[in-house]
Amino acid sequence: MGGNSGSGVLRSPDGSIIGVHTNGGCTTGGTGFNFGVRVSTLLANSPTLRGLTRPRVSGPVVSWGSGRLDAFVTGTDSALFHKWWNGSAWGPSLTGYERQGGVCTSRPEVAAWGANRLDAFVIGTDSALYHKWWNGSAWGPSLTGYERQGGVCTSPPKAVAWGPNRLDVFVTGTDSALYHKWWNGSAWGPSLTGYERQGGVCVGPPKAVAWGPNRLDVFVIGTDRALYHKWWNGSAWGPSLTGYERQGGICTSPPEVVAWGPNRLDVFVIGTDRALYHKWWNGSAWGPSLTGYENQGGVCTSSPEAVAWGPNRLDVFVTGTD
């Protein structure tokens, strides 16, 4: 949930929304930092969310500015649905949704790179990536239409915005490698339907964060269940375009990564004992070591969700056996 990549909802086992993290990074100078806002258990604190209908698949909640929320889910017809909070009321109504069409086979991914801007990505029935956007006045290419961006994707997309008018999207392909495409403000690279192959053999969806302008950190789980890391430093991919830094562990969940400030990363995974494990980058070294982890206990039955609402602050959530 790092970078201006949208945020998440916390779900109960029946799929109902029990909490939300909103992304406040879009208004902090457009740098792509994801300082966010403290997670609220909205069913306890907000009568509005208690009235929402329960979606089949929940998706991200994004905030592109103060007092604004945009929530996306897929419905029982596999279409994308949208509702929003404008600071005083839910639209199109408390329990209503704006239907945005499509036949989605993945949870939606939404990024906000600036005020009054949204970019939504889903995987279609042909396993291609599809894109739609809000430009401040209308949805493009139309309310229910999508821009087809090709690919044969085997994971949900992950989208990150490290600055205004910039998007980076990651998926895994049929060969289990990581693939990347980007929007540079005027065109999609390497092309509208093309992808940059970044190697690896990934056994789960990628996680990408941006702790500053022109910086990306991407994490995946390998076939040995270890955590692997690659990064963009503004001019080149490290350790190489198709190479990865092995960070050890025996992970039973996808990684969760958050950046609470420049040159800071916190990574969380679940281990074989179902405990939560943590590692961090402090700007010069990985702690507790490159391949080591801090055991944080618990008996977790879900992947972790982590948020950072300010410098040196983290909140992490999992579900237990109860």
C-alpha positions in Angstrom: 0.0 0.0 0.0 3.0 2.2 -0.3 3.3 4.9 -3.0 0.3 6.6 -4.4 -1.0 3.3 -5.4 -4.4 3.5 -3.8 -5.2 1.9 -0.5 -7.2 -1.0 0.8 -10.2 -2.1 2.7 -10.1 -4.4 5.7 -12.6 -7.2 5.3 -14.3 -9.7 7.6 -14.4 -13.3 6.5 -17.8 -12.8 4.9 -16.4 -10.0 2.7 -18.1 -7.1 4.4 -16.1 -3.9 4.9 -14.9 -3.3 8.4 -12.2 -0.7 7.9 -10.5 1.5 5.4 -7.1 3.1 4.8 -7.1 6.2 2.8 -4.1 7.4 0.8 -3.1 11.0 1.7 0.1 10.9 -0.3 -1.4 12.5 -3.4 -1.6 15.9 -1.7 1.9 16.0 -0.2 3.5 17.8 -3.1 2.8 15.0 -5.6 5.9 13.1 -4.5 4.3 9.7 -4.3 4.9 9.3 -0.6 2.2 7.2 1.1 2.0 8.7 4.6 -1.7 7.9 4.5 -4.3 8.3 7.3 -4.9 6.1 10.3 -7.1 3.1 9.6 -10.6 3.6 11.0 -12.9 0.7 11.9 -15.7 2.4 10.1 -18.5 0.1 11.1 -17.9 1.2 14.7 -17.4 4.9 13.9 -19.5 5.6 10.8 -23.2 4.9 10.3 -22.7 5.5 6.6 -20.5 2.5 6.0 -22.7 0.3 8.0 -25.4 0.7 5.3 -23.2 -0.3 2.4 -24.2 -3.4 0.5 -21.7 -6.3 0.6 -19.7 -6.8 -2.6 -18.6 -10.1 -4.0 -14.9 -8.9 -4.3 -13.8 -5.8 -2.4 -11.2 -3.5 -3.8 -9.2 -0.4 -3.0 -10.3 2.8 -1.4 -8.4 5.8 -2.6 -8.2 9.4 -1.5 -6.9 12.0 -3.9 -7.5 14.9 -1.5 -8.7 15.9 1.9 -12.3 14.8 2.7 -12.5 12.6 -0.5 -12.8 8.8 -0.8 -13.4 6.7 -3.9 -14.2 3.0 -3.3 -14.2 0.3 -6.0 -15.5 -3.2 -5.9 -16.6 -5.9 -8.4 -20.2 -7.1 -8.3 -21.8 -10.5 -8.8 -21.9 -9.8 -12.5 -18.1 -9.2 -12.5 -18.6 -5.6 -13.5 -16.7 -2.8 -11.7 -18.7 -0.6 -9.3 -17.8 2.7 -7.8 -19.0 4.9 -5.0 -17.5 8.1 -3.5 -17.5 10.3 -0.4 -17.4 14.0 -1.2 -16.8 15.3 2.3 -20.5 15.4 3.3 -22.3 12.5 1.6 -21.9 9.2 -0.2 -22.5 9.2 -4.0 -24.4 8.2 -5.9 -26.3 7.4 -2.7 -25.6 5.8 0.7 -26.2 2.3 -0.6 -26.0 2.9 -4.3 -23.1 2.3 -6.8 -22.1 3.7 -10.1 -21.8 0.7 -12.5 -18.6 1.0 -14.7 -19.0 -2.1 -16.8 -16.4 -4.6 -17.7 -16.1 -8.3 -16.9 -13.4 -8.4 -14.3 -11.5 -11.5 -13.2 -9.3 -9.7 -10.7 -9.8 -7.3 -7.8 -9.5 -3.7 -9.1 -6.3 -1.7 -8.6 -6.6 2.1 -8.5 -4.0 4.8 -8.3 -4.3 8.6 -7.8 -1.4 10.7 -9.0 -3.0 14.0 -8.3 -6.1 15.9 -7.2 -9.3 14.8 -9.0 -7.4 12.1 -10.9 -8.0 8.3 -10.8 -6.6 5.5 -12.8 -8.3 2.0 -12.4 -6.9 -1.3 -13.7 -8.5 -4.7 -13.9 -7.8 -8.0 -15.6 -10.4 -9.1 -18.2 -11.7 -12.5 -19.2 -8.9 -12.7 -21.9 -6.3 -12.2 -19.1 -5.4 -8.9 -20.6 -5.0 -5.7 -18.6 -7.7 -3.1 -18.9 -7.6 0.6 -17.9 -10.0 3.4 -17.3 -9.5 6.9 -15.8 -11.2 9.9 -14.3 -9.8 13.2 -15.6 -11.7 15.5 -13.2 -14.8 15.8 -15.3 -15.5 12.4 -17.0 -14.5 8.8 -17.2 -12.4 7.7 -20.1 -12.6 6.1 -22.5 -16.2 6.2 -21.3 -18.2 5.4 -18.1 -18.4 1.7 -18.9 -15.5 1.5 -21.4 -11.9 0.4 -21.0 -8.6 0.8 -22.8 -7.2 -2.6 -23.5 -3.5 -2.8 -22.6 -2.7 -6.3 -23.7 -0.7 -9.0 -21.9 -1.6 -12.4 -20.6 -1.7 -11.7 -16.9 -1.7 -14.3 -14.1 -1.9 -11.9 -11.2 -3.9 -8.9 -10.3 -2.2 -5.7 -11.4 -0.2 -3.5 -9.0 -0.1 0.2 -9.9 2.1 2.9 -8.3 2.4 6.6 -8.9 5.6 8.2 -7.7 4.7 11.7 -9.1 2.2 13.7 -11.1 1.2 12.2 -14.4 3.3 9.1 -13.8 2.1 5.5 -13.4 4.0 2.2 -13.1 2.0 -1.1 -13.5 3.3 -4.6 -12.6 1.8 -8.0 -13.4 3.0 -11.6 -13.6 2.8 -13.4 -16.9 2.1 -17.0 -17.9 5.8 -17.8 -17.5 5.6 -16.5 -13.9 8.0 -13.7 -14.7 7.4 -10.1 -13.6 6.2 -7.7 -16.3 6.2 -3.9 -16.2 4.6 -1.0 -18.1 4.6 2.7 -17.5 2.9 6.0 -18.3 5.3 8.9 -18.7 2.8 11.7 -19.0 2.3 11.4 -22.8 2.5 7.7 -23.8 2.5 4.2 -22.5 5.9 2.4 -22.5 7.2 0.3 -23.9 3.9 0.6 -25.9 0.2 0.6 -25.2 0.0 -3.2 -25.2 3.6 -4.0 -24.6 5.5 -4.9 -21.4 9.1 -4.9 -20.2 10.0 -8.4 -19.0 11.8 -8.3 -15.6 12.4 -11.9 -15.1 11.9 -14.0 -11.9 9.7 -16.9 -11.2 7.0 -15.5 -9.0 4.5 -17.6 -7.0 2.2 -14.7 -6.1 1.3 -11.2 -7.0 3.9 -8.4 -7.0 4.0 -5.6 -4.4 5.4 -2.2 -5.4 6.0 0.9 -3.5 7.5 4.4 -4.2 9.2 6.2 -1.3 10.1 9.2 -3.5 10.2 10.7 -7.0 11.6 8.3 -9.6 12.1 5.5 -7.1 10.4 2.1 -7.1 10.8 -1.0 -4.9 9.2 -4.2 -6.0 8.9 -7.4 -4.0 7.8 -10.9 -5.0 7.8 -14.4 -3.5 10.0 -17.0 -5.3 9.5 -20.7 -5.9 11.6 -21.4 -2.7 9.1 -19.2 -0.8 11.8 -16.6 -0.1 11.3 -12.9 -0.5 12.9 -11.3 -3.5 13.5 -7.6 -4.2 14.3 -5.3 -7.1 14.5 -1.5 -7.3 14.5 1.4 -9.7 17.0 4.1 -8.7 16.0 6.7 -11.3 18.3 5.5 -14.0 18.5 1.7 -13.8 17.0 -1.4 -12.3 18.9 -3.1 -9.5 20.5 -5.5 -9.1 19.7 -5.8 -12.9 16.7 -5.6 -15.2 15.9 -9.3 -14.7 17.8 -9.9 -11.4 16.6 -9.9 -7.8 18.1 -9.6 -4.4 17.2 -12.6 -2.3 16.0 -11.6 1.2 15.4 -15.1 2.7 12.4 -16.3 4.7 9.9 -19.0 4.1 6.8 -17.0 3.3 3.3 -18.3 3.2 1.7 -15.0 2.2 2.4 -12.3 -0.4 4.6 -9.5 1.0 3.1 -6.3 2.4 5.3 -3.3 2.1 4.9 0.3 3.2 7.1 3.4 3.0 6.5 6.0 5.8 9.2 8.4 4.4 12.1 8.8 2.1 14.5 5.9 2.0 12.4 3.8 4.5 10.7 0.5 3.8 8.9 -1.9 6.1 8.1 -5.4 4.8 5.7 -7.9 6.5 5.0 -11.6 5.6 3.5 -14.6 7.3 5.8 -17.5 8.1 5.3 -21.3 8.1 4.3 -21.1 11.8 1.6 -18.5 10.8 3.4 -15.8 12.8 3.9 -12.3 11.5 7.5 -11.5 10.4 9.0 -8.0 9.7 12.1 -6.6 8.1 13.0 -3.0 7.3 15.3 -0.8 5.2 16.7 2.2 7.2 18.4 4.0 4.3 21.7 2.1 4.5 21.0 -1.5 5.5 18.3 -4.1 5.9 17.3 -5.0 9.4 17.6 -7.2 11.3 19.8 -8.4 8.4 19.5 -8.9 4.6 17.9 -12.3 5.0 16.7 -12.1 8.6 13.3 -11.2 10.0 11.8 -10.0 13.3 9.2 -12.5 14.6 6.2 -10.5 15.7 4.1 -13.5 16.9 0.4 -14.2 16.3 -1.3 -17.1 14.6 -2.5 -15.4 11.4 -5.1 -16.7 8.9 -4.8 -13.8 6.5 -2.2 -11.9 4.7 -1.0 -8.8 6.6 -2.2 -5.2 5.8 0.1 -2.4 6.9 -0.4 1.4 6.8 1.7 4.4 7.7 -0.1 7.6 8.6 3.1 9.6 9.4 6.8 9.4 9.8 8.0 6.6 12.1 4.4 5.3 12.6 3.1 1.9 11.4 -0.2 0.0 12.0 -0.4 -3.7 10.9 -3.5 -5.8 10.8 -4.1 -9.6 10.4 -7.0 -11.9 11.2 -6.5 -14.6 13.8 -7.8 -18.1 14.3 -11.0 -16.7 15.9 
